[in-house]
Amino acid sequence: MIDGFYIGNFKVYFYGIIIMVGVVAAVFISIRRAVYYGQDVDLIWDIVPWLLIPGLIGARLWHVLTPSESLGFGASYYFEHPLEIINIRNGGLGIPGAVIGGAVGLFIFSRRKGLKFLLWADVIVPGLAIAQAIGRWGNFVNQELYGPPTNLPWAIYIDPAHRMPGYEAYSFFHPMFLYESIWNALNFAFLSLISRKLEARLLNGDIFFLYLVFYAIGRFCLEFIRIDASYVAGINANQVTMAAVAIIIVLVLIIRHKNMVSGDSSDLL
């Protein structure tokens, strides 16, 4: 499968183009949500670099600290070859790190501008979910993020050069990228519906927290069929992280709304 094209001696990867399409979609969705929330639309364009740059850094660091088994080496490799840490053209970005980095960037921006972080997180995260849904198709053109062999009608063919060690004899695999793309699209639909139907009962940050729970549940389940999981000290780092995030955030939501009912809810962020 062709993964890009050349402009002179410079190769443009379809993966990068797909990611940028997702970013543009997220921006336009966020603009519409900013209008819905009665916020300054122009701030969206100011926020974008504060999301993208820290998000990219966070995504790369997450990969560096939790590389997948398919690479054949652990995090120590990057510390022995530090220049490889910034060589993102060879792949290696982790969505959990992207979310953390983007959230940190948005928090700093909000503090600098005197904005409510949780309100703006609610504005942005549905767009983030759709960006993830689109971005996962970059894994398709790269022939990565697939599950175990299968004969299901929607199985995807993986070229011999991209098959993981131990799976060379198999040709068709579960399209994990597709499963996660669908899950992220459902997350977007869920958040959009909740925003409209339960608007009067929502606190600032609820949409953001629900995004985290929804994504974490899906990612936790998909890790069971991922054949290139990221293990740290024998533990699936992504799966354990997702389980912890889902449990903690559900507790946060329960406590926040219990305090709201008792009249002790604060809205400092």
N, C-alpha and C positions, 0 to 999 in steps of 0.2 A: 504494500500500500504506500502511495506517495504521501510523505509527511510535510511537504513544503515546496518552495520554488526559489530560484535564485534571481537576485537583482545584481548583475555584475558578479562579484565574488562573494556577495553577502547572501546568506540563505535566510529566507523568511519562512518560519514554521507556521503551519496551519494552527498548531496548538495556541500560539500567541495571538493569532487573529481571532480565534474562537473565544479566548479569554477576553479580548478587548470588546467583542460583540456583547459578551455578558456584562461587562462594565457599563457599556453604553445603555443597555437595557435597564440596568439597575439605576442609572442616573435618571432616566426619563420616568421610571416608576416612582423614584424618590421625589422628583419634582411634582408629580401629581399628588403624592401623599402630603407634601409640604403645603400645597394649596388647600387640601382637605383639612389639615390641622391649623390652617390660618397662619402659617409661618412664612418667613421671607424666602422666596424661591431662589434668589441669587446666592444665598448661603450654600446651597447644594454644590455649586461649582467651586466655592472656596473650600468645602469639606473634602471634595474628591481626593486631592493629593494627600490630605491628612489620613485618609483611609488607605489609599493605594500603597504609599511608600512604607508606612509601618506594617501594613498587611503583608506586603512582599517580604519584608525583613522577617516578620514573625513566621511566615510560611516556610521560608528557607531554614530558619533556625530550628523549627519543629522537625523538619526533615533531617537536618544535620544531627540532631539529638536522638531521633528515632527513625533511622533509615530502615527501609523494608528489607526482608530477607533476600529478595531477588537480586539485590545489589551484590551480595556475597561478601559484604564487609560491614563493620559496625561504626559507631560514632567516632571511635578512636582514629579511623582513617582520615577523617576531616581535620582532626587536630594535628595529625602528622603531615597533612598536606593542606595547610590553611587556605591556599589560593583556590582550592576546589570549593570552598565554602561559598565563594561569590560567583562560581561558574554555573549560573542557573540555566544556561543554554543546554547543559547536559541533563536537565530535568531535576526534579526533586523539590516539590513544594507540598506542604501539609496544610490542609484546610483549618484544622484546629488552631494552628499558629497564626494563620491569616486572620481568623476571627479575633483572636486575642490581640494581635498587633493593631488591627483596625479599630478595635474598641479602645485601646490605649490612645491611639491617635485622635479619635473622636472625643475622648475625655479631655485630653490636653487642649484641643481646639475649643471645646465648650467652655473650659475654664478661662481661656484667654479672651473669649468673646462674651462671657457672662451669660451663656446659654444653659438650658437644662439638658444635661447629658442624656438622661433616660428618655426625655421627650424626643430628642433627635435620634436616639437609637431606635425608637418606635417608628419614626419616619423612614429610616433607612433599611432596617432588616428585611422587610418583604422583598425589596429590590435585591438584597444580598442573596436571598434564597433563589430567586430566578436567575441571578448571575451564576450561582453554583450549578443550577440545572443545565444552563447552556454550557458552562465551562467544562463540565464532565465529558462533553463530546470531544474535547481535546484529547482525552484518554483513548477514545476510539481511533482517531487518526494515528496516534502513537502506538496503538496496539498494546495497551497496558491497562491495568486495573480490571483484570478478568478473574473469574472464579474457577472452580474445578471443572473438569471435563463434563460435558453433557450432550445428550442427543435431542434436547428440547428444540422445538421449531424456531425459537428465537436465539439459538446459540450463535456465537460469532466465530468466524474462522480466524485463527492466529497463525501468521507465517512462522515457519520453523525457526527463523532467526530471533523471534520474539517470545518463544516458548520458554518457560522457566525450567531449570534443571529438574529432571524427574518426570517431566510431562512432554518430552520430545515425541513420544509415540502418539499423542493425541492431537487432533486438529480443531475441534470445536469445544468452546468453553462458555460458561455462564458470563453474560455481559454485565459485570458488576457496575461498570460505569453507567449503564442504562438504568439499572435498579436505583442507583443513588440519584441519577438525574430525575427520575420519576418521583422519588421521595422528596427531593427538593422542590419540584414543581407543586406537589401536594402541600408542602409546607407553605409555599407562597399563597396557594388558594385558601388554606386554613387560616393563615394570618389575616388575609384580606377580608375573609368572611367574619372573623371574630372582631376585627376593627369596626365593621359596620353594625353587626348585630348586637354586640355587647358594649358599645361605645360608652354608655352611661355608667357602666360598672367597672370600667378599666381604670387603673392607675397608670401614671407615667412609668414606662418600663415593662409593663405587662406583656406587650407584644414582643419586645426584645427577649424577655425571659421565656415566653412560649416558643419563640423561634429556637432558643437553645435546647429546650426540652424535646421538641419535635425532632430536630436534627440529631440530637444525641441518641434518642431511641432508635432511629433508623440506622445510624452509623454503628451502634452497638450490635444490632441484629445482623447487619451485613458483614461484620467482622468474622462471624462464624463461618462464612464461606469464602473468605479472602485467603488466597494461597500465598500471598507475599506480605503477610502481616508484619508489623513493626514490633519486634520483641526487645524489651529491655530487662535484663536480669531474669529472662525466662517468662516474662509477663507481657501480654499483648498490651502495649502502651496505649494505643488508641481506644481499645475496647474498655480498659479499666478507666481511662479518663472520661469516656462518654458515660459510663455507668455513674461515676461520681458526679458529673455535671448534672445529669438528669435528676438524681436523688436530691442534691443540694438545692437546685433551682426550684423543684417542686416544693420543698420545705420553705424556701424563701417566699414563693407565691402564697402558700397557705398562711404563713405568718403575716405577710403584708395585708392580706384581705381580712384576716381575723382582727388585726389592729384597726383596719378601716371600719369594720362593723362596730368596734368598741369606741370609735371616735378618736383613736390615737395614731392615725396614719400621718406620716410626714412626707413632704415632697421636696426635699432639699436638693435633689439632683435634677 
